[in-house]
């Protein structure tokens, strides 16, 4: 009898263990499945990319009433910011929008020069006797010269137009075609707007590098044809030099033609020169150079 009872207990114990195992296995399987599902649903985040990728953002030095380091992106942004004012002034006063913008870039260091920041003066206009507004003092051709100060940049643009229209010395400019930016650039220098002999070439270089002539065409209704920026144009290569001994032969191995993105520093490194020596060889008074300009390097 006792043996039967013991045998019965053993059978019951084995049955109990057997019935509990599937529950444990099922629980583990469910846990593994849940973990894999959660892992599959976990979001994967891509690395953020630059919203406005910058390509070929070259740097250059603009020498106006102050020395300013700018990039091509800054110049493009300057053009976008003031092109509408320039177009409006062309319609109202007959000055090419391309010339207005190129002068603004050059005279203000694309809005980053001292006068532009301190006085909203984007064209380097001095006080002169007829100026009754505010002014600031700034070193230029002489120490602490008087320059006009404006409350807004738009006032500087308007005053630039009135300055050219109202001064007798600039009358000859208005005999040129409205969209003949090359004639205007050379005429401004001839009329005495700037003393830099390379002033016309600098203006033309900005106009052609940044396609500013398109804004002239908006006013005249002519079809704009973009200039190939990689190929130097006649205007950008005809740089004025005070030294008549410099040979401008394009095959001269002693000359180097300035390319887009070049600076005096990069050129000096390329030919194992000091920047000061390079400037001395080419009678340069500042670091400003333009695409297509030929420099003596040997």
Helices and strands as residue ranges (DSSP letters): H 2-41, E 59-63, E 67-71, H 72-93, H 97-108, H 114-119, E 135-138, E 145-148, H 153-166, G 168-175, H 181-190, H 199-209, H 213-220, H 234-237, E 255-257, H 264-270, H 275-281, E 294-296
